[in-house]
Amino acid sequence: MSSSRAVLSGALAVSLLVLSARPGLAKCGDNAGDEQAVINTRKDIETMCHCATSTNHGQFVKCAKGIANGDQQLPKNCKGAVIKCAAHSACGKIAKGGVTCCITGKNGQTKCKISTTDKCAKKGGSVGGTDHMHTSCCSNTHPLTQDSCTASPSGAFVGSEPPPF
């Protein structure tokens, strides 16, 4: 009995190694071109979903999700990153005072949140703005590795040409 258990355990260990080495399990950012694909899709979303004039955040995110899922140039493992950027944006909230807000916590880490100007100020945060350059907590230049608060040395919001949401 113990030799059959050993064989079964060995087979299980080998199958786990094989499954964990599959290239399809790479995360977004592991492959060259992933970040640029995310940037390009975010630009498409801005063009087609119109962050600045969107009046409903949920509808904006739904529009963004449809574009991300239909984009053949965007790797499947990056679709979630694009949708997350849309979800962490002020798009659809701008008309009601939604802004991006950099808040430094007690641990010294700065995080980006969607807030209103008043709430941001009360929390000691820095308002990023409401124009199309500052509507998402994702960095315009490095959306996979930085948020819009940490994208520049000063902590100010940095834009890029042409800006996505």
C-alpha positions as a Markdown table, in Angstrom:
| # | Residue | x | y | z |
|---|---|---|---|---|
| 1 | Met | 0.0 | 0.0 | 0.0 |
| 2 | Ser | 2.7 | 2.5 | 0.9 |
| 3 | Ser | 4.4 | 2.1 | -2.5 |
| 4 | Ser | 1.1 | 2.9 | -4.3 |
| 5 | Arg | 0.7 | 6.0 | -2.2 |
| 6 | Ala | 4.3 | 7.1 | -3.0 |
| 7 | Val | 3.6 | 6.6 | -6.7 |
| 8 | Leu | 0.3 | 8.6 | -6.4 |
| 9 | Ser | 2.0 | 11.4 | -4.4 |
| 10 | Gly | 4.8 | 11.6 | -7.0 |
| 11 | Ala | 2.3 | 11.8 | -9.9 |
| 12 | Leu | 0.4 | 14.5 | -8.1 |
| 13 | Ala | 3.6 | 16.5 | -7.5 |
| 14 | Val | 4.6 | 16.2 | -11.1 |
| 15 | Ser | 1.2 | 17.3 | -12.4 |
| 16 | Leu | 1.2 | 20.3 | -10.1 |
| 17 | Leu | 4.6 | 21.3 | -11.5 |
| 18 | Val | 3.5 | 21.0 | -15.1 |
| 19 | Leu | 0.3 | 22.9 | -14.5 |
| 20 | Ser | 2.1 | 25.7 | -12.6 |
| 21 | Ala | 4.6 | 26.2 | -15.5 |
| 22 | Arg | 1.9 | 26.8 | -18.1 |
| 23 | Pro | 2.6 | 30.0 | -20.1 |
| 24 | Gly | -1.1 | 30.9 | -20.1 |
| 25 | Leu | -0.9 | 31.8 | -16.4 |
| 26 | Ala | 1.3 | 34.8 | -16.9 |
| 27 | Lys | 0.0 | 37.9 | -15.2 |
| 28 | Cys | -0.5 | 41.2 | -17.0 |
| 29 | Gly | 2.8 | 43.0 | -17.2 |
| 30 | Asp | 4.9 | 39.8 | -17.5 |
| 31 | Asn | 5.2 | 40.1 | -21.2 |
| 32 | Ala | 6.7 | 42.9 | -23.3 |
| 33 | Gly | 4.0 | 45.1 | -24.7 |
| 34 | Asp | 1.4 | 44.4 | -22.0 |
| 35 | Glu | 1.6 | 47.9 | -20.5 |
| 36 | Gln | 1.3 | 49.5 | -23.9 |
| 37 | Ala | -1.7 | 47.3 | -24.8 |
| 38 | Val | -3.4 | 48.5 | -21.6 |
| 39 | Ile | -2.6 | 52.2 | -22.4 |
| 40 | Asn | -3.9 | 51.8 | -26.0 |
| 41 | Thr | -7.1 | 50.1 | -24.8 |
| 42 | Arg | -7.7 | 52.9 | -22.2 |
| 43 | Lys | -7.3 | 55.4 | -25.0 |
| 44 | Asp | -10.0 | 53.5 | -27.0 |
| 45 | Ile | -12.2 | 53.6 | -24.0 |
| 46 | Glu | -11.9 | 57.3 | -23.6 |
| 47 | Thr | -12.7 | 57.8 | -27.2 |
| 48 | Met | -15.8 | 55.5 | -27.1 |
| 49 | Cys | -17.1 | 55.8 | -23.6 |
| 50 | His | -16.5 | 59.5 | -23.0 |
| 51 | Cys | -15.4 | 59.8 | -19.4 |
| 52 | Ala | -15.7 | 63.6 | -19.2 |
| 53 | Thr | -19.4 | 63.6 | -20.3 |
| 54 | Ser | -20.5 | 60.3 | -18.7 |
| 55 | Thr | -23.2 | 60.8 | -16.1 |
| 56 | Asn | -23.3 | 57.3 | -14.7 |
| 57 | His | -20.2 | 55.5 | -13.3 |
| 58 | Gly | -21.7 | 52.1 | -13.7 |
| 59 | Gln | -22.5 | 52.7 | -17.4 |
| 60 | Phe | -19.0 | 54.0 | -18.0 |
| 61 | Val | -17.5 | 50.9 | -16.4 |
| 62 | Lys | -19.8 | 48.7 | -18.4 |
| 63 | Cys | -18.8 | 50.4 | -21.6 |
| 64 | Ala | -15.1 | 50.1 | -20.7 |
| 65 | Lys | -15.6 | 46.4 | -19.9 |
| 66 | Gly | -17.2 | 45.8 | -23.3 |
| 67 | Ile | -14.3 | 47.4 | -25.1 |
| 68 | Ala | -11.7 | 45.6 | -23.0 |
| 69 | Asn | -13.3 | 42.3 | -23.6 |
| 70 | Gly | -13.7 | 42.9 | -27.3 |
| 71 | Asp | -10.2 | 44.2 | -27.9 |
| 72 | Gln | -8.2 | 41.6 | -29.8 |
| 73 | Gln | -4.9 | 43.4 | -29.2 |
| 74 | Leu | -5.3 | 43.3 | -25.4 |
| 75 | Pro | -4.0 | 40.1 | -23.9 |
| 76 | Lys | -6.7 | 38.2 | -22.0 |
| 77 | Asn | -4.7 | 38.5 | -18.8 |
| 78 | Cys | -4.7 | 42.3 | -19.0 |
| 79 | Lys | -8.5 | 42.8 | -19.5 |
| 80 | Gly | -9.0 | 42.9 | -15.7 |
| 81 | Ala | -6.3 | 45.6 | -15.3 |
| 82 | Val | -8.1 | 47.8 | -17.8 |
| 83 | Ile | -11.5 | 47.3 | -16.2 |
| 84 | Lys | -10.0 | 48.0 | -12.8 |
| 85 | Cys | -8.7 | 51.4 | -14.1 |
| 86 | Ala | -12.2 | 52.2 | -15.3 |
| 87 | Ala | -13.7 | 51.2 | -11.9 |
| 88 | His | -11.2 | 53.3 | -10.0 |
| 89 | Ser | -12.0 | 56.4 | -12.0 |
| 90 | Ala | -14.2 | 59.4 | -11.4 |
| 91 | Cys | -15.9 | 58.9 | -14.8 |
| 92 | Gly | -19.6 | 59.2 | -14.3 |
| 93 | Lys | -19.1 | 61.0 | -11.0 |
| 94 | Ile | -17.4 | 64.2 | -12.2 |
| 95 | Ala | -20.8 | 66.1 | -12.7 |
| 96 | Lys | -21.5 | 65.3 | -9.0 |
| 97 | Gly | -18.1 | 66.5 | -7.8 |
| 98 | Gly | -16.1 | 63.3 | -8.2 |
| 99 | Val | -12.3 | 63.8 | -8.2 |
| 100 | Thr | -9.2 | 61.8 | -7.7 |
| 101 | Cys | -7.7 | 62.3 | -4.3 |
| 102 | Cys | -4.2 | 61.4 | -3.0 |
| 103 | Ile | -4.3 | 60.5 | 0.6 |
| 104 | Thr | -1.3 | 59.6 | 2.7 |
| 105 | Gly | -2.0 | 57.1 | 5.4 |
| 106 | Lys | -0.5 | 56.7 | 8.9 |
| 107 | Asn | 1.9 | 54.2 | 7.4 |
| 108 | Gly | 3.3 | 56.9 | 5.1 |
| 109 | Gln | 1.9 | 55.3 | 1.9 |
| 110 | Thr | 0.0 | 57.5 | -0.5 |
| 111 | Lys | -3.1 | 56.0 | -2.1 |
| 112 | Cys | -5.5 | 57.3 | -4.7 |
| 113 | Lys | -9.2 | 57.3 | -3.9 |
| 114 | Ile | -12.2 | 58.7 | -5.7 |
| 115 | Ser | -13.8 | 61.4 | -3.5 |
| 116 | Thr | -15.2 | 64.9 | -3.6 |
| 117 | Thr | -13.1 | 68.0 | -3.2 |
| 118 | Asp | -14.5 | 68.6 | 0.3 |
| 119 | Lys | -14.1 | 65.1 | 1.5 |
| 120 | Cys | -10.6 | 64.9 | 0.1 |
| 121 | Ala | -9.6 | 68.1 | 1.9 |
| 122 | Lys | -11.1 | 66.9 | 5.2 |
| 123 | Lys | -8.9 | 63.8 | 5.0 |
| 124 | Gly | -5.8 | 65.9 | 4.3 |
| 125 | Gly | -5.6 | 64.7 | 0.7 |
| 126 | Ser | -4.5 | 66.4 | -2.5 |
| 127 | Val | -7.1 | 66.7 | -5.3 |
| 128 | Gly | -5.9 | 65.6 | -8.6 |
| 129 | Gly | -8.4 | 67.4 | -10.8 |
| 130 | Thr | -11.5 | 66.8 | -12.8 |
| 131 | Asp | -10.1 | 67.3 | -16.3 |
| 132 | His | -9.5 | 64.3 | -18.6 |
| 133 | Met | -5.9 | 64.1 | -17.5 |
| 134 | His | -6.8 | 63.3 | -13.8 |
| 135 | Thr | -9.9 | 61.2 | -13.8 |
| 136 | Ser | -8.4 | 57.8 | -12.9 |
| 137 | Cys | -6.4 | 56.5 | -10.1 |
| 138 | Cys | -4.4 | 54.5 | -12.6 |
| 139 | Ser | -1.3 | 56.2 | -13.9 |
| 140 | Asn | -1.6 | 57.3 | -17.5 |
| 141 | Thr | 2.0 | 56.3 | -18.2 |
| 142 | His | 2.5 | 53.2 | -16.1 |
| 143 | Pro | -1.0 | 51.8 | -15.3 |
| 144 | Leu | 0.3 | 48.4 | -14.3 |
| 145 | Thr | 2.9 | 49.5 | -11.7 |
| 146 | Gln | 1.9 | 53.0 | -10.4 |
| 147 | Asp | -1.3 | 54.8 | -9.4 |
| 148 | Ser | -1.7 | 58.4 | -10.3 |
| 149 | Cys | -0.5 | 59.5 | -6.9 |
| 150 | Thr | 2.9 | 57.7 | -7.2 |
| 151 | Ala | 3.5 | 58.3 | -10.9 |
| 152 | Ser | 5.6 | 61.5 | -10.2 |
| 153 | Pro | 8.2 | 62.3 | -7.7 |
| 154 | Ser | 6.2 | 65.2 | -6.3 |
| 155 | Gly | 3.1 | 63.1 | -5.8 |
| 156 | Ala | 1.2 | 65.4 | -8.1 |
| 157 | Phe | -0.9 | 64.0 | -10.9 |
| 158 | Val | 1.0 | 63.6 | -14.2 |
| 159 | Gly | -0.6 | 63.5 | -17.5 |
| 160 | Ser | 0.4 | 62.0 | -20.8 |
| 161 | Glu | -0.6 | 62.6 | -24.3 |
| 162 | Pro | -3.4 | 61.8 | -25.3 |
| 163 | Pro | -4.8 | 60.9 | -21.9 |
| 164 | Pro | -7.0 | 58.0 | -21.2 |
| 165 | Phe | -9.8 | 58.4 | -18.6 |
